[in-house]
Amino acid sequence: MAFFLSFEIKKMKKEIDKYVSDVLKKKRYEMKWSQQQLSDYTGLSKGFINCLENCKKPERLNVFHINLFAEVFDCSPREFLPEKPI
């Protein structure tokens, strides 16, 4: 039972990370910004942004980052989360 629960949590985490990644990439493309420009606006490294957008190290993503991206893109942090639970 614990293994199954652990597997389901990991699966949900991957799905939510992918969702946030897709929104981040979409918003950056809409602004016609490079990863370097987003890096300059946020103070986060280009490598970190690349990792987030490609789900390479999504465990580093946290609420601070979502809030920062919302500030830079002038939107609500809620836009980075799905309307319904995944």
N, CA, C and O atoms as a GROMACS GRO file, in nm:
protein
  344
    1MET      N    1   0.082  -0.119   0.000
    1MET     CA    2   0.000   0.000   0.000
    1MET      C    3   0.087   0.126   0.000
    1MET      O    4   0.059   0.221  -0.074
    2ALA      N    5   0.191   0.128   0.082
    2ALA     CA    6   0.279   0.245   0.090
    2ALA      C    7   0.349   0.269  -0.043
    2ALA      O    8   0.366   0.383  -0.086
    3PHE      N    9   0.391   0.160  -0.109
    3PHE     CA   10   0.456   0.173  -0.239
    3PHE      C   11   0.361   0.237  -0.340
    3PHE      O   12   0.400   0.327  -0.414
    4PHE      N   13   0.238   0.190  -0.343
    4PHE     CA   14   0.139   0.244  -0.436
    4PHE      C   15   0.115   0.392  -0.410
    4PHE      O   16   0.110   0.471  -0.505
    5LEU      N   17   0.102   0.431  -0.284
    5LEU     CA   18   0.080   0.570  -0.248
    5LEU      C   19   0.199   0.655  -0.289
    5LEU      O   20   0.182   0.765  -0.343
    6SER      N   21   0.320   0.606  -0.265
    6SER     CA   22   0.441   0.676  -0.304
    6SER      C   23   0.446   0.695  -0.455
    6SER      O   24   0.482   0.803  -0.504
    7PHE      N   25   0.411   0.591  -0.529
    7PHE     CA   26   0.408   0.597  -0.675
    7PHE      C   27   0.308   0.702  -0.723
    7PHE      O   28   0.338   0.780  -0.813
    8GLU      N   29   0.190   0.704  -0.664
    8GLU     CA   30   0.085   0.800  -0.703
    8GLU      C   31   0.128   0.943  -0.673
    8GLU      O   32   0.102   1.033  -0.752
    9ILE      N   33   0.192   0.965  -0.560
    9ILE     CA   34   0.239   1.100  -0.524
    9ILE      C   35   0.344   1.146  -0.624
    9ILE      O   36   0.341   1.261  -0.669
   10LYS      N   37   0.437   1.059  -0.660
   10LYS     CA   38   0.541   1.094  -0.758
   10LYS      C   39   0.478   1.126  -0.893
   10LYS      O   40   0.521   1.220  -0.960
   11LYS      N   41   0.378   1.049  -0.932
   11LYS     CA   42   0.310   1.071  -1.059
   11LYS      C   43   0.240   1.207  -1.057
   11LYS      O   44   0.248   1.282  -1.155
   12MET      N   45   0.171   1.239  -0.949
   12MET     CA   46   0.102   1.368  -0.937
   12MET      C   47   0.202   1.483  -0.940
   12MET      O   48   0.176   1.586  -1.001
   13LYS      N   49   0.316   1.464  -0.872
   13LYS     CA   50   0.418   1.569  -0.869
   13LYS      C   51   0.471   1.594  -1.009
   13LYS      O   52   0.489   1.710  -1.048
   14LYS      N   53   0.495   1.488  -1.086
   14LYS     CA   54   0.542   1.506  -1.223
   14LYS      C   55   0.439   1.582  -1.306
   14LYS      O   56   0.476   1.669  -1.385
   15GLU      N   57   0.313   1.550  -1.288
   15GLU     CA   58   0.207   1.616  -1.366
   15GLU      C   59   0.196   1.764  -1.330
   15GLU      O   60   0.179   1.848  -1.418
   16ILE      N   61   0.204   1.797  -1.203
   16ILE     CA   62   0.193   1.938  -1.162
   16ILE      C   63   0.317   2.014  -1.206
   16ILE      O   64   0.306   2.130  -1.249
   17ASP      N   65   0.435   1.952  -1.197
   17ASP     CA   66   0.558   2.017  -1.243
   17ASP      C   67   0.550   2.045  -1.393
   17ASP      O   68   0.591   2.152  -1.438
   18LYS      N   69   0.499   1.951  -1.468
   18LYS     CA   70   0.484   1.967  -1.614
   18LYS      C   71   0.386   2.080  -1.643
   18LYS      O   72   0.409   2.160  -1.734
   19TYR      N   73   0.279   2.087  -1.568
   19TYR     CA   74   0.180   2.194  -1.588
   19TYR      C   75   0.246   2.331  -1.568
   19TYR      O   76   0.233   2.419  -1.652
   20VAL      N   77   0.316   2.348  -1.456
   20VAL     CA   78   0.382   2.475  -1.426
   20VAL      C   79   0.486   2.507  -1.533
   20VAL      O   80   0.496   2.621  -1.579
   21SER      N   81   0.562   2.407  -1.573
   21SER     CA   82   0.663   2.423  -1.676
   21SER      C   83   0.601   2.473  -1.807
   21SER      O   84   0.654   2.564  -1.870
   22ASP      N   85   0.490   2.412  -1.846
   22ASP     CA   86   0.423   2.452  -1.970
   22ASP      C   87   0.371   2.595  -1.963
   22ASP      O   88   0.382   2.670  -2.061
   23VAL      N   89   0.316   2.634  -1.849
   23VAL     CA   90   0.265   2.771  -1.833
   23VAL      C   91   0.382   2.870  -1.839
   23VAL      O   92   0.372   2.974  -1.905
   24LEU      N   93   0.490   2.838  -1.772
   24LEU     CA   94   0.607   2.925  -1.772
   24LEU      C   95   0.659   2.947  -1.914
   24LEU      O   96   0.684   3.060  -1.956
   25LYS      N   97   0.674   2.838  -1.986
   25LYS     CA   98   0.724   2.845  -2.124
   25LYS      C   99   0.629   2.925  -2.213
   25LYS      O  100   0.672   3.008  -2.293
   26LYS      N  101   0.500   2.900  -2.197
   26LYS     CA  102   0.398   2.970  -2.278
   26LYS      C  103   0.403   3.120  -2.252
   26LYS      O  104   0.400   3.200  -2.346
   27LYS      N  105   0.411   3.158  -2.126
   27LYS     CA  106   0.414   3.301  -2.093
   27LYS      C  107   0.542   3.366  -2.145
   27LYS      O  108   0.539   3.480  -2.192
   28ARG      N  109   0.653   3.295  -2.137
   28ARG     CA  110   0.780   3.350  -2.187
   28ARG      C  111   0.772   3.368  -2.339
   28ARG      O  112   0.817   3.470  -2.391
   29TYR      N  113   0.717   3.270  -2.409
   29TYR     CA  114   0.701   3.281  -2.555
   29TYR      C  115   0.608   3.395  -2.592
   29TYR      O  116   0.635   3.468  -2.688
   30GLU      N  117   0.499   3.412  -2.517
   30GLU     CA  118   0.405   3.521  -2.545
   30GLU      C  119   0.473   3.658  -2.535
   30GLU      O  120   0.441   3.750  -2.610
   31MET      N  121   0.567   3.669  -2.442
   31MET     CA  122   0.640   3.795  -2.425
   31MET      C  123   0.756   3.806  -2.525
   31MET      O  124   0.819   3.911  -2.537
   32LYS      N  125   0.782   3.697  -2.597
   32LYS     CA  126   0.894   3.690  -2.692
   32LYS      C  127   1.028   3.713  -2.621
   32LYS      O  128   1.118   3.780  -2.673
   33TRP      N  129   1.038   3.655  -2.501
   33TRP     CA  130   1.160   3.666  -2.423
   33TRP      C  131   1.241   3.539  -2.439
   33TRP      O  132   1.187   3.429  -2.453
   34SER      N  133   1.371   3.556  -2.436
   34SER     CA  134   1.461   3.440  -2.430
   34SER      C  135   1.470   3.395  -2.284
   34SER      O  136   1.426   3.466  -2.193
   35GLN      N  137   1.527   3.279  -2.264
   35GLN     CA  138   1.550   3.236  -2.125
   35GLN      C  139   1.644   3.333  -2.055
   35GLN      O  140   1.631   3.358  -1.935
   36GLN      N  141   1.739   3.389  -2.130
   36GLN     CA  142   1.832   3.485  -2.071
   36GLN      C  143   1.759   3.611  -2.025
   36GLN      O  144   1.788   3.665  -1.918
   37GLN      N  145   1.664   3.658  -2.106
   37GLN     CA  146   1.587   3.776  -2.065
   37GLN      C  147   1.505   3.748  -1.939
   37GLN      O  148   1.501   3.830  -1.848
   38LEU      N  149   1.441   3.632  -1.934
   38LEU     CA  150   1.365   3.596  -1.814
   38LEU      C  151   1.459   3.587  -1.694
   38LEU      O  152   1.423   3.626  -1.583
   39SER      N  153   1.577   3.535  -1.717
   39SER     CA  154   1.678   3.528  -1.612
   39SER      C  155   1.712   3.668  -1.561
   39SER      O  156   1.720   3.691  -1.440
   40ASP      N  157   1.732   3.760  -1.654
   40ASP     CA  158   1.766   3.898  -1.616
   40ASP      C  159   1.653   3.963  -1.536
   40ASP      O  160   1.679   4.035  -1.440
   41TYR      N  161   1.528   3.937  -1.574
   41TYR     CA  162   1.413   3.998  -1.507
   41TYR      C  163   1.386   3.938  -1.370
   41TYR      O  164   1.334   4.005  -1.281
   42THR      N  165   1.422   3.811  -1.351
   42THR     CA  166   1.392   3.744  -1.225
   42THR      C  167   1.510   3.735  -1.130
   42THR      O  168   1.492   3.720  -1.009
   43GLY      N  169   1.630   3.744  -1.184
   43GLY     CA  170   1.749   3.723  -1.101
   43GLY      C  171   1.783   3.576  -1.084
   43GLY      O  172   1.877   3.542  -1.012
   44LEU      N  173   1.707   3.489  -1.149
   44LEU     CA  174   1.736   3.346  -1.147
   44LEU      C  175   1.830   3.314  -1.262
   44LEU      O  176   1.828   3.383  -1.364
   45SER      N  177   1.910   3.212  -1.248
   45SER     CA  178   2.004   3.180  -1.355
   45SER      C  179   1.931   3.123  -1.477
   45SER      O  180   1.824   3.064  -1.466
   46LYS      N  181   1.992   3.143  -1.593
   46LYS     CA  182   1.936   3.089  -1.717
   46LYS      C  183   1.929   2.937  -1.709
   46LYS      O  184   1.832   2.876  -1.755
   47GLY      N  185   2.030   2.876  -1.650
   47GLY     CA  186   2.033   2.730  -1.634
   47GLY      C  187   1.917   2.680  -1.549
   47GLY      O  188   1.858   2.576  -1.578
   48PHE      N  189   1.887   2.754  -1.443
   48PHE     CA  190   1.775   2.716  -1.356
   48PHE      C  191   1.644   2.724  -1.432
   48PHE      O  192   1.560   2.634  -1.422
   49ILE      N  193   1.625   2.831  -1.507
   49ILE     CA  194   1.502   2.847  -1.587
   49ILE      C  195   1.492   2.735  -1.689
   49ILE      O  196   1.384   2.680  -1.711
   50ASN      N  197   1.604   2.702  -1.752
   50ASN     CA  198   1.604   2.591  -1.847
   50ASN      C  199   1.563   2.461  -1.780
   50ASN      O  200   1.484   2.384  -1.835
   51CYS      N  201   1.616   2.435  -1.662
   51CYS     CA  202   1.580   2.313  -1.588
   51CYS      C  203   1.431   2.311  -1.554
   51CYS      O  204   1.366   2.207  -1.566
   52LEU      N  205   1.376   2.425  -1.513
   52LEU     CA  206   1.234   2.431  -1.481
   52LEU      C  207   1.149   2.406  -1.604
   52LEU      O  208   1.052   2.330  -1.600
   53GLU      N  209   1.185   2.470  -1.715
   53GLU     CA  210   1.106   2.456  -1.837
   53GLU      C  211   1.114   2.316  -1.896
   53GLU      O  212   1.022   2.273  -1.966
   54ASN      N  213   1.220   2.245  -1.867
   54ASN     CA  214   1.237   2.111  -1.922
   54ASN      C  215   1.220   2.002  -1.817
   54ASN      O  216   1.254   1.886  -1.840
   55CYS      N  217   1.166   2.039  -1.701
   55CYS     CA  218   1.139   1.945  -1.591
   55CYS      C  219   1.261   1.862  -1.553
   55CYS      O  220   1.247   1.745  -1.516
   56LYS      N  221   1.379   1.921  -1.563
   56LYS     CA  222   1.500   1.846  -1.528
   56LYS      C  223   1.521   1.840  -1.377
   56LYS      O  224   1.564   1.737  -1.324
   57LYS      N  225   1.490   1.949  -1.307
   57LYS     CA  226   1.504   1.952  -1.161
   57LYS      C  227   1.383   2.022  -1.101
   57LYS      O  228   1.397   2.122  -1.031
   58PRO      N  229   1.264   1.969  -1.128
   58PRO     CA  230   1.143   2.038  -1.081
   58PRO      C  231   1.131   2.043  -0.929
   58PRO      O  232   1.055   2.125  -0.876
   59GLU      N  233   1.207   1.957  -0.858
   59GLU     CA  234   1.197   1.958  -0.712
   59GLU      C  235   1.246   2.091  -0.655
   59GLU      O  236   1.220   2.121  -0.538
   60ARG      N  237   1.316   2.168  -0.733
   60ARG     CA  238   1.364   2.298  -0.687
   60ARG      C  239   1.258   2.407  -0.698
   60ARG      O  240   1.270   2.512  -0.635
   61LEU      N  241   1.155   2.383  -0.776
   61LEU     CA  242   1.048   2.481  -0.793
   61LEU      C  243   0.970   2.494  -0.662
   61LEU      O  244   0.933   2.394  -0.601
   62ASN      N  245   0.945   2.618  -0.621
   62ASN     CA  246   0.866   2.637  -0.500
   62ASN      C  247   0.773   2.758  -0.516
   62ASN      O  248   0.770   2.822  -0.621
   63VAL      N  249   0.697   2.786  -0.414
   63VAL     CA  250   0.598   2.892  -0.418
   63VAL      C  251   0.664   3.028  -0.442
   63VAL      O  252   0.605   3.114  -0.508
   64PHE      N  253   0.782   3.049  -0.390
   64PHE     CA  254   0.854   3.174  -0.414
   64PHE      C  255   0.872   3.197  -0.564
   64PHE      O  256   0.850   3.307  -0.614
   65HIS      N  257   0.913   3.091  -0.636
   65HIS     CA  258   0.934   3.104  -0.780
   65HIS      C  259   0.804   3.135  -0.853
   65HIS      O  260   0.801   3.220  -0.942
   66ILE      N  261   0.698   3.066  -0.816
   66ILE     CA  262   0.568   3.091  -0.880
   66ILE      C  263   0.526   3.237  -0.858
   66ILE      O  264   0.478   3.302  -0.950
   67ASN      N  265   0.545   3.286  -0.737
   67ASN     CA  266   0.512   3.425  -0.707
   67ASN      C  267   0.600   3.521  -0.787
   67ASN      O  268   0.551   3.622  -0.839
   68LEU      N  269   0.728   3.491  -0.798
   68LEU     CA  270   0.821   3.574  -0.874
   68LEU      C  271   0.782   3.578  -1.022
   68LEU      O  272   0.782   3.685  -1.083
   69PHE      N  273   0.750   3.463  -1.078
   69PHE     CA  274   0.709   3.459  -1.219
   69PHE      C  275   0.579   3.538  -1.240
   69PHE      O  276   0.564   3.609  -1.339
   70ALA      N  277   0.487   3.526  -1.147
   70ALA     CA  278   0.362   3.601  -1.157
   70ALA      C  279   0.389   3.752  -1.154
   70ALA      O  280   0.326   3.828  -1.227
   71GLU      N  281   0.482   3.793  -1.071
   71GLU     CA  282   0.518   3.935  -1.064
   71GLU      C  283   0.579   3.982  -1.196
   71GLU      O  284   0.542   4.088  -1.247
   72VAL      N  285   0.671   3.906  -1.249
   72VAL     CA  286   0.739   3.943  -1.374
   72VAL      C  287   0.643   3.944  -1.492
   72VAL      O  288   0.652   4.031  -1.579
   73PHE      N  289   0.551   3.847  -1.496
   73PHE     CA  290   0.456   3.839  -1.607
   73PHE      C  291   0.329   3.920  -1.581
   73PHE      O  292   0.237   3.921  -1.663
   74ASP      N  293   0.324   3.988  -1.466
   74ASP     CA  294   0.209   4.071  -1.427
   74ASP      C  295   0.078   3.993  -1.436
   74ASP      O  296  -0.017   4.032  -1.504
   75CYS      N  297   0.076   3.882  -1.365
   75CYS     CA  298  -0.043   3.797  -1.362
   75CYS      C  299  -0.060   3.741  -1.220
   75CYS      O  300   0.022   3.767  -1.133
   76SER      N  301  -0.164   3.667  -1.200
   76SER     CA  302  -0.187   3.603  -1.071
   76SER      C  303  -0.103   3.476  -1.060
   76SER      O  304  -0.086   3.405  -1.160
   77PRO      N  305  -0.051   3.446  -0.942
   77PRO     CA  306   0.019   3.319  -0.924
   77PRO      C  307  -0.071   3.199  -0.956
   77PRO      O  308  -0.022   3.092  -0.991
   78ARG      N  309  -0.201   3.218  -0.944
   78ARG     CA  310  -0.296   3.110  -0.973
   78ARG      C  311  -0.287   3.063  -1.118
   78ARG      O  312  -0.322   2.949  -1.148
   79GLU      N  313  -0.242   3.150  -1.207
   79GLU     CA  314  -0.231   3.112  -1.348
   79GLU      C  315  -0.129   3.001  -1.370
   79GLU      O  316  -0.130   2.934  -1.473
   80PHE      N  317  -0.041   2.981  -1.273
   80PHE     CA  318   0.060   2.877  -1.285
   80PHE      C  319   0.014   2.743  -1.230
   80PHE      O  320   0.087   2.644  -1.233
   81LEU      N  321  -0.109   2.740  -1.180
   81LEU     CA  322  -0.163   2.616  -1.122
   81LEU      C  323  -0.291   2.577  -1.195
   81LEU      O  324  -0.366   2.664  -1.241
   82PRO      N  325  -0.317   2.448  -1.205
   82PRO     CA  326  -0.440   2.405  -1.273
   82PRO      C  327  -0.564   2.447  -1.193
   82PRO      O  328  -0.559   2.463  -1.071
   83GLU      N  329  -0.672   2.465  -1.265
   83GLU     CA  330  -0.796   2.506  -1.200
   83GLU      C  331  -0.847   2.398  -1.105
   83GLU      O  332  -0.900   2.428  -0.998
   84LYS      N  333  -0.830   2.274  -1.145
   84LYS     CA  334  -0.875   2.160  -1.063
   84LYS      C  335  -0.752   2.076  -1.027
   84LYS      O  336  -0.653   2.078  -1.099
   85PRO      N  337  -0.758   2.003  -0.917
   85PRO     CA  338  -0.646   1.916  -0.880
   85PRO      C  339  -0.615   1.814  -0.989
   85PRO      O  340  -0.704   1.766  -1.060
   86ILE      N  341  -0.491   1.784  -1.001
   86ILE     CA  342  -0.447   1.684  -1.100
   86ILE      C  343  -0.451   1.547  -1.037
   86ILE      O  344  -0.418   1.448  -1.102
   0.00000   0.00000   0.00000
